[in-house]
Amino acid sequence: MKRVRITISPPEAYLPPAYRRLTLEASALSTVRIVNWNVAEPPVGFLLWVQGDYRRLEGAFEDMANVREFEILPNGDETAYCFLAAEQSTAARALFENFTREDVLTVPPVECHDDGSSTFTLVGTDAAIQAAVEGIPDAVGVTVEAVGATPVGVDDAVRSLSPRQREAARAGLRVGYYDVPREATIADVAVELDCGRATAAEHLQKAEANLFRALFEA
């Protein structure tokens, strides 16, 4: 058996409105994870765990195309479980089904990042995992984060970051944002990333939160 940790980065056309609302458009959330799912037959169901100001999701999915049901189940002041049921097939569902074949296991949770990408672990034989990776459409970016035959365990802290969060953290290191004393500002990081100050600050804050969470939860 082999364990492979991958990140897939679909184009925005692949992302259903509900997923975009939870990732690309969810600046109030620091963490979004899919902890269980059922995509065998429509309606498909997902159980998510979110961290942040989850109350801002209330009403966000009303009248949204494809969403049959969305319910928030609070798990504290900053965390909650969310149940989402979708009625129709989407390109994203077809992509997800590629990793739920009989000879491959997708190990929860699936880490959903604020750039629309997601990171998860596959377990199976070499041939089965190779077939699953080769089944990813050409339009979808894929990065193999780690390969090994060791038991599935706590992932490296850096792998808890989305590609954009990693880029922001590395930019901060390059320009001296994390030096002591600090040699750079958020504005310097924004210039390095070629984005606005608010966007750079958001990427850095989420990267820092995810790094500390991964280190101390480990």
Contacts in CASP RR format, 6 or more apart in sequence:
PFRMAT RR
TARGET T0000
AUTHOR 0000-0000-0000
METHOD contacts of the structure
MODEL  1
MKRVRITISPPEAYLPPAYRRLTLEASALSTVRIVNWNVAEPPVGFLLWV
QGDYRRLEGAFEDMANVREFEILPNGDETAYCFLAAEQSTAARALFENFT
REDVLTVPPVECHDDGSSTFTLVGTDAAIQAAVEGIPDAVGVTVEAVGAT
PVGVDDAVRSLSPRQREAARAGLRVGYYDVPREATIADVAVELDCGRATA
AEHLQKAEANLFRALFEA
1 123 0 8 1.000
1 124 0 8 1.000
1 125 0 8 1.000
1 149 0 8 1.000
2 123 0 8 1.000
2 124 0 8 1.000
2 125 0 8 1.000
2 126 0 8 1.000
2 129 0 8 1.000
2 147 0 8 1.000
2 148 0 8 1.000
2 149 0 8 1.000
3 121 0 8 1.000
3 122 0 8 1.000
3 123 0 8 1.000
3 124 0 8 1.000
3 146 0 8 1.000
3 147 0 8 1.000
3 148 0 8 1.000
3 149 0 8 1.000
3 150 0 8 1.000
3 151 0 8 1.000
3 152 0 8 1.000
4 121 0 8 1.000
4 122 0 8 1.000
4 123 0 8 1.000
4 129 0 8 1.000
4 133 0 8 1.000
4 144 0 8 1.000
4 146 0 8 1.000
4 147 0 8 1.000
4 148 0 8 1.000
5 119 0 8 1.000
5 120 0 8 1.000
5 121 0 8 1.000
5 122 0 8 1.000
5 144 0 8 1.000
5 145 0 8 1.000
5 146 0 8 1.000
5 147 0 8 1.000
5 155 0 8 1.000
5 159 0 8 1.000
6 119 0 8 1.000
6 120 0 8 1.000
6 121 0 8 1.000
6 122 0 8 1.000
6 133 0 8 1.000
6 142 0 8 1.000
6 143 0 8 1.000
6 144 0 8 1.000
6 145 0 8 1.000
7 117 0 8 1.000
7 118 0 8 1.000
7 119 0 8 1.000
7 142 0 8 1.000
7 143 0 8 1.000
7 145 0 8 1.000
7 163 0 8 1.000
8 95 0 8 1.000
8 117 0 8 1.000
8 118 0 8 1.000
8 136 0 8 1.000
8 140 0 8 1.000
8 141 0 8 1.000
8 142 0 8 1.000
8 143 0 8 1.000
9 115 0 8 1.000
9 116 0 8 1.000
9 117 0 8 1.000
9 140 0 8 1.000
9 141 0 8 1.000
9 142 0 8 1.000
9 143 0 8 1.000
9 163 0 8 1.000
10 91 0 8 1.000
10 92 0 8 1.000
10 95 0 8 1.000
10 116 0 8 1.000
10 117 0 8 1.000
10 139 0 8 1.000
10 140 0 8 1.000
10 141 0 8 1.000
11 139 0 8 1.000
11 140 0 8 1.000
12 20 0 8 1.000
12 24 0 8 1.000
12 116 0 8 1.000
13 91 0 8 1.000
14 90 0 8 1.000
14 91 0 8 1.000
14 92 0 8 1.000
14 95 0 8 1.000
14 139 0 8 1.000
14 140 0 8 1.000
15 23 0 8 1.000
15 24 0 8 1.000
15 92 0 8 1.000
15 116 0 8 1.000
16 66 0 8 1.000
16 86 0 8 1.000
16 90 0 8 1.000
16 92 0 8 1.000
17 64 0 8 1.000
17 65 0 8 1.000
17 66 0 8 1.000
17 67 0 8 1.000
18 61 0 8 1.000
18 64 0 8 1.000
18 66 0 8 1.000
18 67 0 8 1.000
18 70 0 8 1.000
18 84 0 8 1.000
18 86 0 8 1.000
19 92 0 8 1.000
19 112 0 8 1.000
19 116 0 8 1.000
20 116 0 8 1.000
21 57 0 8 1.000
21 60 0 8 1.000
21 61 0 8 1.000
21 64 0 8 1.000
22 29 0 8 1.000
22 32 0 8 1.000
22 48 0 8 1.000
22 50 0 8 1.000
22 57 0 8 1.000
22 112 0 8 1.000
23 32 0 8 1.000
23 112 0 8 1.000
23 113 0 8 1.000
23 114 0 8 1.000
23 115 0 8 1.000
23 116 0 8 1.000
24 114 0 8 1.000
24 115 0 8 1.000
24 116 0 8 1.000
26 32 0 8 1.000
26 57 0 8 1.000
26 114 0 8 1.000
27 114 0 8 1.000
27 202 0 8 1.000
28 52 0 8 1.000
28 53 0 8 1.000
28 54 0 8 1.000
28 56 0 8 1.000
29 50 0 8 1.000
29 51 0 8 1.000
29 52 0 8 1.000
29 53 0 8 1.000
29 54 0 8 1.000
29 114 0 8 1.000
30 51 0 8 1.000
30 52 0 8 1.000
30 205 0 8 1.000
30 206 0 8 1.000
30 209 0 8 1.000
30 210 0 8 1.000
31 49 0 8 1.000
31 50 0 8 1.000
31 51 0 8 1.000
31 52 0 8 1.000
31 111 0 8 1.000
31 209 0 8 1.000
31 210 0 8 1.000
31 213 0 8 1.000
32 48 0 8 1.000
32 49 0 8 1.000
32 50 0 8 1.000
32 51 0 8 1.000
32 111 0 8 1.000
32 112 0 8 1.000
33 48 0 8 1.000
33 49 0 8 1.000
33 50 0 8 1.000
33 108 0 8 1.000
33 109 0 8 1.000
33 110 0 8 1.000
33 111 0 8 1.000
33 112 0 8 1.000
34 46 0 8 1.000
34 47 0 8 1.000
34 48 0 8 1.000
34 108 0 8 1.000
34 109 0 8 1.000
34 110 0 8 1.000
34 112 0 8 1.000
34 118 0 8 1.000
35 47 0 8 1.000
35 48 0 8 1.000
35 49 0 8 1.000
35 81 0 8 1.000
35 108 0 8 1.000
35 109 0 8 1.000
36 46 0 8 1.000
36 47 0 8 1.000
36 108 0 8 1.000
37 44 0 8 1.000
37 45 0 8 1.000
37 46 0 8 1.000
37 47 0 8 1.000
37 96 0 8 1.000
38 44 0 8 1.000
38 45 0 8 1.000
39 45 0 8 1.000
39 93 0 8 1.000
39 96 0 8 1.000
39 97 0 8 1.000
39 100 0 8 1.000
42 86 0 8 1.000
42 87 0 8 1.000
42 88 0 8 1.000
42 89 0 8 1.000
43 68 0 8 1.000
43 69 0 8 1.000
43 85 0 8 1.000
43 86 0 8 1.000
43 87 0 8 1.000
44 85 0 8 1.000
44 86 0 8 1.000
44 93 0 8 1.000
45 83 0 8 1.000
45 84 0 8 1.000
45 85 0 8 1.000
45 86 0 8 1.000
46 83 0 8 1.000
46 84 0 8 1.000
46 85 0 8 1.000
46 86 0 8 1.000
47 81 0 8 1.000
47 82 0 8 1.000
47 83 0 8 1.000
47 84 0 8 1.000
48 81 0 8 1.000
48 82 0 8 1.000
48 83 0 8 1.000
48 84 0 8 1.000
48 112 0 8 1.000
49 75 0 8 1.000
49 79 0 8 1.000
49 80 0 8 1.000
49 81 0 8 1.000
49 82 0 8 1.000
49 109 0 8 1.000
50 57 0 8 1.000
50 79 0 8 1.000
50 80 0 8 1.000
50 81 0 8 1.000
50 82 0 8 1.000
51 78 0 8 1.000
51 79 0 8 1.000
52 78 0 8 1.000
52 79 0 8 1.000
53 78 0 8 1.000
54 72 0 8 1.000
54 74 0 8 1.000
54 78 0 8 1.000
54 79 0 8 1.000
54 80 0 8 1.000
54 82 0 8 1.000
55 72 0 8 1.000
57 70 0 8 1.000
57 72 0 8 1.000
57 82 0 8 1.000
58 72 0 8 1.000
59 70 0 8 1.000
60 70 0 8 1.000
61 67 0 8 1.000
61 70 0 8 1.000
61 84 0 8 1.000
66 86 0 8 1.000
66 87 0 8 1.000
66 88 0 8 1.000
66 90 0 8 1.000
67 84 0 8 1.000
67 85 0 8 1.000
67 86 0 8 1.000
67 87 0 8 1.000
68 85 0 8 1.000
68 86 0 8 1.000
68 87 0 8 1.000
69 83 0 8 1.000
69 84 0 8 1.000
69 85 0 8 1.000
70 82 0 8 1.000
70 83 0 8 1.000
70 84 0 8 1.000
70 85 0 8 1.000
71 82 0 8 1.000
71 83 0 8 1.000
72 80 0 8 1.000
72 81 0 8 1.000
72 82 0 8 1.000
73 80 0 8 1.000
73 81 0 8 1.000
73 82 0 8 1.000
73 83 0 8 1.000
74 80 0 8 1.000
75 81 0 8 1.000
86 93 0 8 1.000
95 136 0 8 1.000
95 137 0 8 1.000
95 140 0 8 1.000
98 132 0 8 1.000
98 135 0 8 1.000
98 136 0 8 1.000
99 106 0 8 1.000
99 120 0 8 1.000
99 122 0 8 1.000
99 132 0 8 1.000
100 106 0 8 1.000
101 128 0 8 1.000
101 131 0 8 1.000
101 132 0 8 1.000
103 124 0 8 1.000
103 125 0 8 1.000
103 128 0 8 1.000
103 131 0 8 1.000
104 122 0 8 1.000
104 123 0 8 1.000
104 124 0 8 1.000
104 128 0 8 1.000
104 129 0 8 1.000
104 132 0 8 1.000
105 122 0 8 1.000
105 123 0 8 1.000
105 124 0 8 1.000
106 120 0 8 1.000
106 121 0 8 1.000
106 122 0 8 1.000
107 120 0 8 1.000
107 121 0 8 1.000
107 122 0 8 1.000
107 123 0 8 1.000
107 152 0 8 1.000
108 120 0 8 1.000
109 120 0 8 1.000
110 118 0 8 1.000
110 119 0 8 1.000
110 120 0 8 1.000
111 118 0 8 1.000
111 119 0 8 1.000
111 120 0 8 1.000
111 160 0 8 1.000
111 162 0 8 1.000
112 118 0 8 1.000
113 119 0 8 1.000
113 161 0 8 1.000
113 162 0 8 1.000
113 163 0 8 1.000
113 164 0 8 1.000
113 165 0 8 1.000
114 162 0 8 1.000
114 164 0 8 1.000
114 165 0 8 1.000
114 202 0 8 1.000
114 203 0 8 1.000
114 206 0 8 1.000
115 162 0 8 1.000
115 163 0 8 1.000
115 164 0 8 1.000
116 162 0 8 1.000
117 162 0 8 1.000
117 163 0 8 1.000
119 145 0 8 1.000
119 159 0 8 1.000
119 162 0 8 1.000
121 152 0 8 1.000
121 155 0 8 1.000
122 129 0 8 1.000
122 132 0 8 1.000
123 152 0 8 1.000
133 142 0 8 1.000
133 144 0 8 1.000
136 142 0 8 1.000
143 163 0 8 1.000
145 159 0 8 1.000
146 155 0 8 1.000
146 156 0 8 1.000
146 159 0 8 1.000
154 214 0 8 1.000
154 217 0 8 1.000
154 218 0 8 1.000
155 214 0 8 1.000
156 214 0 8 1.000
157 210 0 8 1.000
157 211 0 8 1.000
157 214 0 8 1.000
157 215 0 8 1.000
157 218 0 8 1.000
158 166 0 8 1.000
158 211 0 8 1.000
160 210 0 8 1.000
160 211 0 8 1.000
160 213 0 8 1.000
160 214 0 8 1.000
161 169 0 8 1.000
161 207 0 8 1.000
161 210 0 8 1.000
161 211 0 8 1.000
162 206 0 8 1.000
164 203 0 8 1.000
165 203 0 8 1.000
165 206 0 8 1.000
165 207 0 8 1.000
165 210 0 8 1.000
166 207 0 8 1.000
167 193 0 8 1.000
167 203 0 8 1.000
168 189 0 8 1.000
168 193 0 8 1.000
168 200 0 8 1.000
168 203 0 8 1.000
168 204 0 8 1.000
168 207 0 8 1.000
169 204 0 8 1.000
169 207 0 8 1.000
169 208 0 8 1.000
169 211 0 8 1.000
171 177 0 8 1.000
171 189 0 8 1.000
171 192 0 8 1.000
171 193 0 8 1.000
171 200 0 8 1.000
172 178 0 8 1.000
172 184 0 8 1.000
172 188 0 8 1.000
172 189 0 8 1.000
172 192 0 8 1.000
172 204 0 8 1.000
174 192 0 8 1.000
175 183 0 8 1.000
175 184 0 8 1.000
175 188 0 8 1.000
175 189 0 8 1.000
175 192 0 8 1.000
176 182 0 8 1.000
176 183 0 8 1.000
176 184 0 8 1.000
176 188 0 8 1.000
177 183 0 8 1.000
177 184 0 8 1.000
177 185 0 8 1.000
177 186 0 8 1.000
177 188 0 8 1.000
177 189 0 8 1.000
177 204 0 8 1.000
186 197 0 8 1.000
186 200 0 8 1.000
186 201 0 8 1.000
186 204 0 8 1.000
187 197 0 8 1.000
187 200 0 8 1.000
189 200 0 8 1.000
189 204 0 8 1.000
190 196 0 8 1.000
190 197 0 8 1.000
190 199 0 8 1.000
190 200 0 8 1.000
193 199 0 8 1.000
193 200 0 8 1.000
193 203 0 8 1.000
END
